[in-house]
Amino acid sequence: MSAFVPVGLVAILAGGALVVSGIRKHEAQHPRHVAMLIGGMMLTAFGIVIAGFAIAYNAAAPLDLNTGATQ
């Protein structure tokens, strides 16, 4: 397993916590809470992308591009 999967999972959890925290305190309409929502969504998306690509890279078979016929 790649080290990127745990990093992605931590980013997903931290981003989710920021989103939940921003939603709960959003009634005050402070720019800080809006920034927490935006940052939390960005961090969650980053974690999903990093973990997803790491899992896909580990699961895919290696490509051998040198076995093809010449053109």
URKA-V563992 format. One record per pair of residues at least 4 apart in sequence whose C-alpha atoms are under 6 Angstrom apart, sorted by sequence separation. I is the first residue (numbers start at 1). J is the second residue. D is the distance in Angstrom with one decimal. If there is no record, write none. Layout:
BEGIN
I/J/D + I/J/D
END
This chain:
BEGIN
4/8/6.0 + 11/15/5.9 + 12/16/6.0 + 18/22/6.0 + 22/26/5.8 + 35/39/5.9 + 36/40/5.8 + 47/51/6.0 + 48/52/5.8 + 53/57/5.9 + 56/60/6.0 + 26/33/5.8 + 22/33/4.9 + 22/36/5.3 + 22/37/5.2 + 18/36/5.8 + 19/37/4.9 + 19/40/4.9 + 18/40/4.8 + 15/40/4.1 + 15/43/4.8 + 15/44/4.5 + 11/43/5.9 + 12/44/4.4 + 12/47/4.9 + 11/47/4.8 + 8/47/4.0 + 8/50/5.4 + 8/51/4.7 + 5/51/4.5
END
